[in-house]
């Protein structure tokens, strides 16, 4: 067997050097670290989306309750949800659309109904417990002078 072929055969069976093994471990460690950060960020975003969804559901339900009240009258309510993480404030106020002519507003005073603006403001913790807020509002028709 020629000397060159014998040398190549020995080198093929020699295995990996310590340096090659260390480089491979470093590459694997970097990939695993990146994956853990990726999954950690995804879990944080999922938690924030869950808080946002709960706050939206609270706002929608409080808006529906205030809109369904009979008779509709000016009022303000506030409270917190059972776990104490979500605070809400509901207000019902008489409302005049912007840009309405003064004569039209005066003529509407004789009507038996009027517009009310119902709004709900919700505060809840966001990422890193930084306070977040959400507001929903609608307009409803109610009696001008409820009995």
N, C-alpha and C positions, 0 to 999 in steps of 0.2 A: 504494500500500500504506500503510495507516495506520501511524503511528509506533509504536504499541504492538505490533502484529503484527511489524513489522520488528525491534524490540528482542528479542522472544521468539525469533525465528528466529536471530538472531545469537548469543544465549545458548546455544541448543541445539547449535550447532556449535563452541562455544568449547573444549570438552574439560574435563578435570579440573584442579582447582587443585592446587598443590603440597601444601597442607594435606590435601586429600582423599587424595592418593597416600600421604603419610606415615601417616595414620591407617589406611589399608588395609594397609600394610606392618606396622604395629604389631600389628594384629589377626591377620594371618597368622603373624607371629613368635610371638605368645602361643599360638596353636593348635598350631604345630609344636613348641614347647617342651613343652607339655602332653603331646603325643603321644609325644615322646622319653622323657619321664619315665614315662609309662604303660608303654611297651614295655620300658624299663630295669627297672622294678619287676617286670614279668612274667618277664623273663629271670632275675632274682635269685630269684624264687619257684620257677621251674622248676629251677634249679640246686639249691636247698634240697630240693625234692621228690625230685630224683634222688639226693642224698646220703642222705636218709631211706630211700628205697627200697633202696639198696645196703646200708645198715646193717641193715634189716629182713631182707633176704635172707641176710646173714652170720649174723645171730642165729638164723634158722630153720634154716639148714644146720648150724650148730654144735649146736643143740638136737637135731636129728635124728641127728647123728653120736653124741652122748653117749647118747641114748636107745637106740640100736641096739647099743651096746657089750655084749658078752657075755663073761664075766659082768659084771653091773652092780655096781660097787663105788664106795665113796667116793673121790673124786679131785677135783683142781682143775687146770685147764689155762688157759693164757693165750697170746695171740699177737697179731700184727697181720696185716692183709691185705697183698697184694703191693705196693700203692702206698703203704703206711704211713699212710694217713689214717684207717683204721678199726682200733681196738683192741678185742679181745674177751677175755672171761674166762668160762670154763665151770666150774661146780661141781656135784658130785653129792654129796649128803649124805643120811644116813638121816633119815626124816621121820615124825613122829607128828602126825596131824591135830589141830588145836586143839579143845579141849573134850572129848577122849576121857577116859572114866572110867579111873582108875588101875587098877582091877581088870581092865578090858578090855585095857589096855596090858600088864599083867603076863601075862595069859593068852595074848596074841599072841606073847610071847617064845618059846613052844614051837613056833610055826609055822616051817616051812622057808623061808618067804618073808617079805619085808618091803617097806615102801614107801620109795622114794627120791625126793627132790625134786631135779630137774635144772633149773638156772637158768643163763641166759646174760645177761651184761651187756655192752653194746656202747657204746663212746664214739667219737664222730666229730665233725668240725667242722661247725658250723652257719653261719648267715648272719653275715658279719663274723668268721669263725673263732672264734666263741663256741662253747665245747664243748657238745655235746648228748649225751644218753645214752638208751639204750633197753634195756629188760629184758624177757625172756621166761622163763617157767618152766612146768614140767609135772611130773606125778607118774608114776612108773613102778614096776612090781613087779619085784623081783629076789630072788635067793637070799640068805638071811640070812648064811650062811657059805659064800662061793664056794670051790670046790675049787681 
